[in-house]
Amino acid sequence: MTTGLVFDIQHYAVHDGPGIRTLVFLKGCPLRCVWCCNPESQEPGPELRHASARCRTCHRCVELCPHRAVSQGPLFERSLCARCDDRPCVDGCFESALAVSGRRMTAAQVIDRVAADLDFYRNSGGGVTVSGGEPFSQRSFLLAILEGCHDLGIHTAVETCGHAPSPRLIEAEPLIDLFLFDLKLADPSAHARLTGQDNSLVIGNLRLLARRCPRKLAVRMPVIPGCTDSDENVAGIARLLRETGIHSIELQPYHSLGGFKYTELGKPIPFEGNLDAPALARVREGFLRAGITVVSRP
């Protein structure tokens, strides 16, 4: 059975594709966007999370950890954490202060979870959206999920950052009804500085999908204060859209709700900012002036 790492499955979503949807989040991403609201999606393996507000320092986890990755305090030495399959420290925590992001599932298990909502899909025109991380980082697992959903007649969408080998997109395209393509920055150096990679592969894949399956392609831009909301970036993105024959973009306003996840993972919060209504309106007006239709999320 094809298996992969899933860090969350959410039901009854209404933003990531048409109708009522089930969102399947896969672990692993080649980018390190400073504003990422799902830091648990980045690493390809399971990660230990510690919610200090729930911890009562009973030290039961100290007793249960066979690798001495936790000592009284508790203080975690994450380099010693073996990410045990049985997770004794997590299961033994009375306060649910410990959790692991990422669990191995078979494609069949994921499909069963998705198929449980078939009636909602049929009544609303919804389906499944595979997100991440970057879903194409788990190629075989993604294909198995898409094939299973396709066989059941479930509408399929994949949210991608675009930084994936082009042959993987071509291979999966017949099984995907909608590509939700994140386009963040037009300038290569800014893209490299803020995401860890330049945007040459992203733009190449955008052009590829615009040629192959334009009706399946929906472009989205996260509006990040001080990062993607400049007039120069809006103009650059709009120019790129016009060049590829794309006439609309969905704006995704920044939120800081994922900050606590960095703390739970023992990582510093890399970005803090606030997006105000005037800034979002300015971005919207910039695209409209450039002849690009704008879809804004509520």
SULZIHU-V840236 format. One record per residue. RES is the residue in three letters. PHI is phi as a letter, one per 20 degrees, with the letter a starting at -180 (* if undefined). PSI is psi in radians with two decimals (999 if undefined). NEAR is the number of other C-alpha atoms within 10 Angstrom. Layout:
# SULZIHU-V840236
RES:PHI:PSI:NEAR ; RES:PHI:PSI:NEAR
This chain:
# SULZIHU-V840236
MET:*:2.40:9 ; THR:f:2.26:13 ; THR:c:2.82:18 ; GLY:a:3.13:22 ; LEU:d:2.15:22 ; VAL:d:2.35:25 ; PHE:d:-0.13:23 ; ASP:a:2.63:17 ; ILE:c:2.15:16 ; GLN:d:2.36:13 ; HIS:d:2.76:15 ; TYR:m:0.68:15 ; ALA:e:2.64:17 ; VAL:c:0.07:14 ; HIS:d:-0.49:11 ; ASP:d:1.19:21 ; GLY:o:2.97:25 ; PRO:f:2.62:18 ; GLY:m:-2.88:20 ; ILE:e:2.30:24 ; ARG:c:2.76:28 ; THR:d:2.22:28 ; LEU:d:2.23:25 ; VAL:d:2.05:23 ; PHE:d:2.08:23 ; LEU:e:2.56:28 ; LYS:e:2.65:28 ; GLY:o:2.16:25 ; CYS:b:2.40:24 ; PRO:f:-0.24:17 ; LEU:e:2.77:20 ; ARG:c:1.16:18 ; CYS:f:2.28:20 ; VAL:f:-0.40:17 ; TRP:e:0.12:23 ; CYS:g:2.23:22 ; CYS:e:-0.03:18 ; ASN:c:1.20:17 ; PRO:f:-0.39:23 ; GLU:f:-0.17:28 ; SER:e:-0.27:26 ; GLN:f:-0.89:19 ; GLU:f:2.55:16 ; PRO:f:-0.19:19 ; GLY:d:2.99:18 ; PRO:f:2.63:22 ; GLU:c:2.42:20 ; LEU:e:2.33:21 ; ARG:d:2.44:20 ; HIS:c:2.01:21 ; ALA:e:1.67:16 ; SER:f:-0.49:13 ; ALA:f:-0.45:9 ; ARG:e:-0.32:12 ; CYS:f:2.34:17 ; ARG:d:0.23:14 ; THR:l:0.81:14 ; CYS:f:-0.29:14 ; HIS:m:0.29:16 ; ARG:f:-0.62:16 ; CYS:f:-0.56:23 ; VAL:f:-0.75:20 ; GLU:f:-0.58:15 ; LEU:e:-0.38:17 ; CYS:f:2.04:19 ; PRO:f:-0.12:14 ; HIS:d:0.10:13 ; ARG:l:0.64:15 ; ALA:e:-0.07:17 ; VAL:c:2.38:21 ; SER:c:3.03:14 ; GLN:f:2.37:13 ; GLY:q:-0.94:12 ; PRO:e:2.61:18 ; LEU:c:2.14:11 ; PHE:e:2.31:18 ; GLU:d:1.58:13 ; ARG:f:-0.41:14 ; SER:f:-0.38:7 ; LEU:e:-0.20:11 ; CYS:f:2.16:16 ; ALA:e:0.01:16 ; ARG:l:0.92:16 ; CYS:g:2.45:14 ; ASP:f:-0.65:9 ; ASP:e:-0.27:8 ; ARG:l:1.08:16 ; PRO:f:-0.63:16 ; CYS:f:-0.67:22 ; VAL:f:-0.89:21 ; ASP:f:-0.47:13 ; GLY:e:0.01:15 ; CYS:e:1.98:18 ; PHE:f:-0.44:15 ; GLU:d:0.07:14 ; SER:l:0.64:13 ; ALA:e:-0.30:18 ; LEU:d:2.46:21 ; ALA:b:2.82:18 ; VAL:c:2.18:17 ; SER:e:2.03:18 ; GLY:o:1.97:24 ; ARG:c:2.52:16 ; ARG:f:2.29:14 ; MET:c:2.68:16 ; THR:e:2.75:17 ; ALA:f:-0.62:23 ; ALA:f:-0.68:16 ; GLN:f:-0.72:13 ; VAL:f:-0.79:19 ; ILE:f:-0.68:19 ; ASP:f:-0.72:13 ; ARG:f:-0.73:16 ; VAL:f:-0.77:25 ; ALA:f:-0.34:20 ; ALA:f:-0.34:12 ; ASP:d:0.36:19 ; LEU:g:-0.72:19 ; ASP:f:-0.65:12 ; PHE:f:-0.67:17 ; TYR:f:-0.79:22 ; ARG:f:-0.66:15 ; ASN:f:-0.41:10 ; SER:d:-0.12:13 ; GLY:m:0.45:15 ; GLY:e:-2.76:26 ; GLY:r:-2.64:29 ; VAL:d:2.48:30 ; THR:c:2.13:29 ; VAL:e:2.17:25 ; SER:c:-2.85:25 ; GLY:a:-2.53:27 ; GLY:l:-2.85:29 ; GLU:d:1.91:25 ; PRO:g:-0.58:24 ; PHE:f:-0.13:28 ; SER:f:-0.43:21 ; GLN:d:1.21:19 ; ARG:g:-0.99:16 ; SER:f:-0.70:17 ; PHE:f:-0.80:21 ; LEU:g:-0.83:21 ; LEU:f:-0.72:21 ; ALA:f:-0.70:21 ; ILE:f:-0.81:24 ; LEU:f:-0.72:27 ; GLU:f:-0.76:20 ; GLY:f:-0.75:19 ; CYS:f:-0.68:23 ; HIS:f:-0.73:16 ; ASP:f:-0.50:9 ; LEU:e:0.02:12 ; GLY:m:0.43:13 ; ILE:e:2.26:22 ; HIS:f:2.34:23 ; THR:d:2.35:23 ; ALA:c:2.57:26 ; VAL:c:2.21:28 ; GLU:e:2.13:25 ; THR:c:2.54:24 ; CYS:e:-0.10:23 ; GLY:n:-0.20:24 ; HIS:e:1.39:23 ; ALA:b:2.65:19 ; PRO:g:2.27:13 ; SER:g:-0.68:17 ; PRO:g:-0.48:10 ; ARG:f:-0.67:14 ; LEU:f:-0.73:19 ; ILE:f:-0.74:14 ; GLU:f:-0.69:12 ; ALA:e:-0.27:17 ; GLU:g:-0.69:18 ; PRO:f:-0.36:12 ; LEU:e:-0.03:21 ; ILE:d:2.18:20 ; ASP:e:-0.38:21 ; LEU:b:2.19:21 ; PHE:e:2.12:25 ; LEU:e:1.76:23 ; PHE:d:2.03:22 ; ASP:e:2.13:22 ; LEU:c:1.95:22 ; LYS:e:-0.88:26 ; LEU:b:2.44:27 ; ALA:e:-0.55:23 ; ASP:e:2.19:15 ; PRO:f:-0.73:13 ; SER:f:-0.68:14 ; ALA:f:-0.69:18 ; HIS:f:-0.77:20 ; ALA:f:-0.71:16 ; ARG:f:-0.64:13 ; LEU:d:-0.23:18 ; THR:c:-0.20:19 ; GLY:n:-0.13:15 ; GLN:b:2.60:19 ; ASP:f:3.07:20 ; ASN:d:0.29:22 ; SER:f:-0.77:15 ; LEU:f:-0.69:15 ; VAL:f:-0.87:24 ; ILE:f:-0.65:19 ; GLY:f:-0.73:14 ; ASN:f:-0.59:22 ; LEU:f:-0.81:24 ; ARG:f:-0.69:18 ; LEU:f:-0.89:16 ; LEU:f:-0.59:21 ; ALA:f:-0.55:19 ; ARG:f:-0.78:12 ; ARG:f:-0.74:12 ; CYS:b:1.08:14 ; PRO:g:-0.53:17 ; ARG:f:-0.24:13 ; LYS:e:0.02:15 ; LEU:d:2.15:18 ; ALA:c:2.11:19 ; VAL:e:2.41:20 ; ARG:c:2.56:21 ; MET:c:2.16:19 ; PRO:f:2.27:19 ; VAL:e:1.79:23 ; ILE:d:2.12:21 ; PRO:f:2.24:19 ; GLY:m:0.02:11 ; CYS:c:-1.02:17 ; THR:d:-0.05:22 ; ASP:e:0.17:23 ; SER:f:2.71:18 ; ASP:f:-0.63:13 ; GLU:f:-0.73:14 ; ASN:f:-0.71:19 ; VAL:g:-0.77:24 ; ALA:f:-0.70:17 ; GLY:f:-0.75:14 ; ILE:f:-0.78:23 ; ALA:f:-0.73:23 ; ARG:f:-0.75:18 ; LEU:f:-0.71:16 ; LEU:f:-0.79:22 ; ARG:f:-0.69:14 ; GLU:f:-0.57:12 ; THR:e:0.06:16 ; GLY:m:0.36:13 ; ILE:e:2.34:21 ; HIS:d:0.09:17 ; SER:b:2.77:19 ; ILE:b:2.52:23 ; GLU:d:2.25:21 ; LEU:e:2.34:20 ; GLN:d:1.76:17 ; PRO:f:2.44:20 ; TYR:f:2.49:18 ; HIS:c:2.72:18 ; SER:d:0.42:14 ; LEU:f:-0.25:9 ; GLY:e:0.08:15 ; GLY:g:-0.67:20 ; PHE:f:-0.45:15 ; LYS:f:-0.65:19 ; TYR:g:-0.76:18 ; THR:f:-0.76:15 ; GLU:f:-0.50:20 ; LEU:e:-0.02:19 ; GLY:m:0.49:15 ; LYS:d:2.60:12 ; PRO:f:2.60:11 ; ILE:f:2.04:16 ; PRO:e:-0.27:12 ; PHE:b:2.36:12 ; GLU:c:2.30:11 ; GLY:a:2.96:13 ; ASN:c:2.30:13 ; LEU:e:2.08:16 ; ASP:e:2.87:11 ; ALA:g:-0.74:9 ; PRO:f:-0.66:9 ; ALA:f:-0.74:18 ; LEU:f:-0.71:20 ; ALA:f:-0.65:10 ; ARG:f:-0.73:15 ; VAL:f:-0.79:20 ; ARG:g:-0.81:22 ; GLU:f:-0.60:16 ; GLY:f:-0.75:21 ; PHE:f:-0.73:21 ; LEU:f:-0.72:14 ; ARG:f:-0.52:11 ; ALA:e:0.04:16 ; GLY:n:0.33:15 ; ILE:d:2.18:20 ; THR:f:2.42:16 ; VAL:d:2.30:18 ; VAL:d:2.11:13 ; SER:d:2.37:13 ; ARG:f:2.53:10 ; PRO:f:999:7
